[in-house]
Amino acid sequence: MAMEARIAINASIVGGNPTGLGLYSINLVRALDRIRDDLVVYSSSPEAFPGLRAPIRRAPAAVRPDFGMRGHLARILWLQSMLRVDVRRAGIQVLLNTVPEGIAGLAIPQVTIVHDVLPLRFPPEYPRQQYYFRHFVPRILRTSRMVVTDSEFTCRDVIDHYGVPSTKIRVIYPGYDPAVFSRNGDGFVPCRSEAPYFLYVGNLLPHKNLLRLLDATAIVRRRRPCRLVIRGEGRRAYVRALRARVETLGLEEAVTFFGYVNERFLRNLYTGATCFVLPSLGEGFGLTVLEAMACGTPVVAASGSSLPEVAGDAALMIDPYDAVSLAEAMYRVLTDEDLQEGLRQRGLKRAGSFSWRSAAEAISILLDEELA
């Protein structure tokens, strides 16, 4: 029989069609639910947690991230009012926030997870979020007893931008779902194309450095036939700039854009790719690198931010500001089968060191410390 709920998980970031932060929250909640029996989960999307043992308290649909800024404002109001009252009434002893959205001035301990502070590093790309990160996140972090970050890189950012003492921060790496991201999962049909293709997966934003990736692809194509597949969505102005660069470089027949796709199709994109490329100028963790490695796909990644922490020795690391260096690394992977196999084997081994189980166990220890 389940114990009385002592720990509340604020998973209100989970929307009707979860991506990114929502998927992180879902996977973490599932993993914690397998090892603890004293949880209650707050979410507007209980259907995202099938088979969960913990009870789910429904948050209003208005708080979903699907509604953009309106949803964000609704979440902040709900947290400060309805959730504040509910956790007190329920006798909750610790609140876990799966993103840096919490209850300001809450008397009970909070543990808050910060995935990145990119809105402060690249403010023009986050014209609204930067104000939240600049003015409200500091209040939540001051209120929180402990802060969890996805990487040492984000830990340093939290210290530098918010002055949070290092003794108050724990670095806990996320995991990935091996039932989805592997070479031999259910429904495995690698995507085929006439020419080998490089793959990018992620948001379409300037700091992702995709204009240089297009330049590098054009350089590689002068030496060997290849294609580039870009899976993601982003701001219209930047997407227009990408398509304009494709036209300028004469890559219309060589570049394919996909919007967000389901996990099975994404896995097939990974497994069919000759190489996964992430030339990003800033990542809080770089989950797509981990997913690619788990699928046995060689990886080329930027040498900055958190990416070396994730990739270790299992990727070719490049200077993200140098399109020629990027092109050379892509060409090496494209043409050197021994290099491909070496990266593939190292990537599979590296991916095996990350799991949601280990992430949940580390966070569970923090929660127990706050309960003590």
Summary of the structure (lengths in Angstrom):
residues: 372
radius of gyration: 21.0
end to end distance: 22.0
largest distance: 67.2
contacts: 1279
relative contact order: 0.12
helix: 47%
strand: 15%
